[in-house]
Each structure stands twice: as C-alpha cells, then as structure tokens.
C-alpha cells in the first residue's frame, strides 16, 4: 500500500505494545484482521512484536517514544493517517506505576511523572485519535485504567489518582462524542499474570498465592483475557456500549 492510500481494512493502534497487555492486544487486533500501529519505549521488544504481527498477514507501523513526549505522540498519529488514511480502534495502554510509599513522604516529582504519562499523555493520544476518527464518522477508543481507579490502595496515591482520572476522562469524552459515533470505554484490570508479575511470583510462591487471593476466582487474570475484553469493546458487537469502566478482575471490586 502506498503512503496516503486509504486502507480497506480497519486500523488499530496500541500504545505500550512491547509486552504484557499491550502486546496481547496488538496481536488480538491483528488476528481480527486489522492493520496495527504500535508504540513503546522498548525498541527491541517492539520490533519483535511487529514481526509477530506481520506474520499474521497484516501491516504494521511502529514508533519508539514515551507517551509523555507530546510532540512524538502527535507525530506518530500523523504517520498513521499518512499511511492508512484512517484509524478505527485505539487502545491507550501505556502507563507507569511510579514509586510506592507513604503519601506524606512521596516525591512530588514522582507524582508529576505518573500524572504526565498516565493522564496527560493519554489525553494527547486521545486528541489525535479523535482527529483521525471524526472524518469517518466512527471509531472506538479503549483506555487502560485499573481497579486502582475504582478502589483505594495504600501508598499508591499517584497511581490511584492517575487511574481514577482515566476513568473520568473516559466518561467525559464518551458523552462528548457519542452523537458523533465515537465510543470510549475503559478497562480496569485486576492483578494480571504478565511477564513482570511472573518474575516476582516465581521467586516467591507466597506472593503468587496472595495475588490470586485478591480475586474471588482465586487466580490472577491473563493478558489474553484482558485483550479479548479490549477487542470486544472495540468491535461493532459492542456498538451500544460507551462511557463504561469494565473491571476485568475476577470479581475483586464486587467483593
């Protein structure tokens, strides 16, 4: 496909796509028949994911940047428009936890960094995504929040604040663009068995049992389960769902 030629396949975007939920979601979009744009700060891992996507018979566009870098975010979305002429689905997954610790001792630099990436960066991404969706009269955005955006956790004030903000941003933007057929939802994962969690639990089986016990289903979730929920909220099957914060948490918030 030449630059600027409109794609006859849907186009999906995933930020934070080099590993974990982001990688699983990028591959799930590709398996559903989408061309996929992916970004992350981890260049080598992002390249590996791109090869997996290409092996599924769809096109891929990659960019290495931090979503806290506004200019880089805007430029990447412009590249998507130039390459495919459309954006149908976007999953804003990139984010950080930041340092944990007592609120009265917290570094405000840490707080600002978490909010810059998890909130401001997400809003910049959404601005550009909406610009690409509006000319086509449709689109779906899924923001990755957390159960920490729904309930409180001690010594995680920056992370909880940022994910609570993601939930409210999702609701606000969903209402704003509902009549223009752009749907916006959030996913709030519980403890998910990512590579990072695996590295921790393999060294400490008691930690794995504790993580599992957080959930009434007595296990952690998988990245595939979260990716399936993201793709469902993106596709036409969910055409009357917008403004929702879906907890994918094995019943944790309901307890």
C-alpha positions in Angstrom: 0.0 0.0 0.0 1.4 3.4 -1.0 1.6 6.2 1.5 -1.6 8.1 1.9 -3.7 5.3 0.2 -6.8 4.6 2.3 -6.8 1.1 3.8 -9.8 -1.2 3.1 -9.0 -3.0 6.4 -9.7 -1.5 9.8 -6.7 0.1 11.5 -6.0 -0.3 15.2 -3.5 1.5 17.5 -2.0 0.2 20.7 0.4 2.2 22.9 2.7 0.3 25.4 2.6 -2.6 23.0 6.0 -4.2 23.6 4.9 -6.6 26.3 2.0 -7.7 28.6 -1.5 -6.5 27.9 -0.3 -4.2 25.1 1.4 -6.9 23.2 -1.6 -9.3 23.6 -4.0 -6.6 22.4 -1.9 -5.7 19.4 -1.8 -9.4 18.3 -5.5 -9.8 19.0 -6.3 -6.8 16.8 -4.1 -8.3 14.1 -5.8 -11.7 14.4 -9.2 -10.0 13.9 -7.9 -8.6 10.5 -6.7 -5.1 11.5 -3.6 -3.4 10.3 -1.9 -2.3 13.6 0.2 0.7 14.7 2.2 0.0 17.9 4.4 2.2 20.1 6.5 1.7 23.2 9.8 2.8 24.8 11.3 -0.7 24.4 12.7 -0.7 20.9 13.9 -4.3 20.7 10.7 -5.8 22.1 8.6 -3.6 19.9 10.4 -4.9 16.8 9.8 -8.5 17.9 6.1 -7.8 18.3 6.0 -6.2 14.9 7.4 -9.3 13.3 4.7 -11.4 15.0 2.0 -9.1 13.7 3.4 -9.2 10.1 3.4 -13.0 10.3 -0.4 -12.8 10.7 -0.7 -11.2 7.2 -1.4 -7.6 8.1 0.6 -4.4 8.0 2.3 -2.8 11.0 3.6 0.6 11.8 6.0 1.1 14.8 7.3 4.0 16.7 9.6 4.2 19.7 8.6 7.0 22.1 7.3 7.9 25.5 3.7 8.9 25.6 4.8 11.8 27.9 6.5 13.3 24.8 3.7 15.3 23.3 5.5 16.1 20.0 6.4 12.4 19.4 2.8 11.3 20.1 1.3 13.8 17.7 3.9 12.9 15.0 3.2 9.2 15.3 -0.6 9.7 14.9 0.1 11.8 11.8 2.2 8.9 10.4 -0.8 6.6 10.9 -3.1 9.0 9.0 -0.5 9.3 6.2 0.0 5.5 5.9 -3.6 4.3 6.1 -5.9 7.3 5.9 -7.9 6.1 8.9 -8.0 4.9 12.5 -10.8 2.7 13.6 -9.7 1.4 17.1 -7.3 2.7 19.7 -6.1 1.1 22.9 -4.3 3.5 25.2 -2.3 1.1 27.3 1.0 2.8 28.0 1.5 3.8 31.6 3.6 3.5 34.7 3.1 2.7 38.4 5.7 5.1 39.7 7.3 4.7 43.1 5.1 3.5 46.0 5.4 4.7 49.6 3.8 6.8 52.3 1.9 9.7 51.0 3.4 12.2 53.4 6.9 11.2 52.2 6.1 11.0 48.5 8.3 12.8 46.0 6.2 15.3 44.0 8.5 14.7 41.1 7.3 11.0 41.1 3.7 12.2 41.3 4.2 14.6 38.4 5.8 11.9 36.3 3.0 9.4 36.9 0.3 12.0 36.1 2.2 13.2 33.0 2.4 9.8 31.4 -0.8 8.2 32.7 -3.1 11.2 32.3 -1.7 14.0 30.2 -0.1 11.6 27.7 -3.3 9.7 27.4 -5.3 12.8 26.7 -2.8 13.9 24.0 -3.2 10.4 22.4 -7.0 10.7 22.5 -6.9 14.2 20.9 -5.0 12.8 17.9 -7.1 9.6 17.7 -10.3 11.5 17.7 -9.0 13.8 14.9 -8.4 10.7 12.8 -11.8 9.1 13.6 -14.0 12.2 13.1 -13.8 12.4 9.3 -15.0 8.8 9.0 -17.9 9.2 11.4 -17.0 6.3 13.7 -14.3 4.9 16.0 -13.7 3.2 19.3 -11.2 4.0 22.0 -10.4 1.8 24.9 -8.3 3.3 27.8 -6.5 1.0 30.2 -7.3 2.2 33.7 -7.1 -0.2 36.7 -9.1 -1.4 39.7 -6.9 1.2 41.4 -9.0 3.7 39.6 -12.2 2.3 41.3 -11.0 1.5 44.8 -8.2 2.8 47.0 -4.9 1.2 47.7 -2.5 2.4 50.4 0.8 4.0 49.4 -0.2 4.3 45.8 -1.7 7.8 45.7 -0.2 8.9 42.4 -1.1 5.7 40.6 -4.7 5.6 42.1 -5.2 9.3 41.2 -4.0 8.8 37.7 -6.2 5.7 37.0 -9.2 7.4 38.6 -8.6 10.3 36.2 -8.5 7.9 33.3 -11.9 6.5 34.3 -13.4 10.0 34.5 -11.7 11.2 31.3 -13.2 8.1 29.6 -16.7 9.0 30.8 -16.4 12.7 29.8 -15.1 12.1 26.3 -17.6 9.3 25.7 -20.5 11.6 26.4 -18.9 14.4 24.3 -18.5 12.3 21.2 -21.4 9.8 21.5 -23.5 11.6 18.9 -20.6 11.5 16.5 -20.3 7.7 16.8 -17.0 7.6 18.6 -17.3 5.2 21.5 -14.9 5.5 24.5 -14.6 2.9 27.3 -12.1 1.9 29.9 -10.8 -1.5 31.1 -9.9 -1.8 34.8 -7.7 -4.9 35.2 -7.1 -6.7 38.4 -3.8 -8.4 39.0 -2.8 -9.8 35.6 -0.2 -12.5 35.1 2.2 -10.6 33.0 5.9 -11.4 32.5 6.7 -8.8 35.2 4.4 -10.5 37.7 5.8 -13.9 36.7 9.3 -12.8 37.6 8.1 -11.7 41.0 6.0 -14.8 41.8 8.5 -17.4 40.6 10.8 -16.1 43.2 8.1 -16.1 45.9 5.2 -18.6 45.7 3.6 -17.0 48.7 3.3 -13.7 46.7 1.6 -15.6 43.9 -0.9 -17.1 46.3 -1.5 -13.7 47.8 -2.1 -12.1 44.4 -4.5 -14.9 43.5 -6.4 -14.5 46.7 -7.2 -10.9 45.9 -9.8 -12.2 43.5 -12.9 -14.2 44.4 -12.0 -16.5 41.4 -8.8 -17.2 43.4 -6.4 -16.7 40.5 -4.8 -13.9 38.5 -6.1 -12.9 35.1 -4.2 -13.5 31.9 -3.2 -10.9 29.3 -5.3 -12.8 26.7 -8.4 -12.3 28.9 -7.8 -8.6 29.1 -7.0 -8.3 25.3 -10.3 -10.2 24.5 -12.3 -7.6 26.5 -10.5 -4.7 24.8 -11.2 -6.1 21.3 -14.8 -6.8 22.2 -15.3 -3.2 23.3 -13.7 -2.0 20.1 -15.7 -4.1 17.5 -19.2 -3.5 16.3 -20.6 -6.2 18.6 -20.2 -3.5 21.4 -21.8 -0.7 19.3 -24.2 0.4 22.1 -21.6 0.4 24.9 -19.8 3.7 25.7 -18.7 5.5 28.8 -18.1 2.3 30.7 -15.3 1.3 33.1 -15.3 -2.5 32.8 -13.5 -4.3 35.6 -11.7 -7.4 34.4 -10.8 -8.6 37.8 -12.3 -11.9 38.7 -14.8 -10.3 40.9 -12.3 -8.3 43.1 -14.2 -5.0 43.1 -17.5 -6.7 43.6 -16.3 -8.3 46.9 
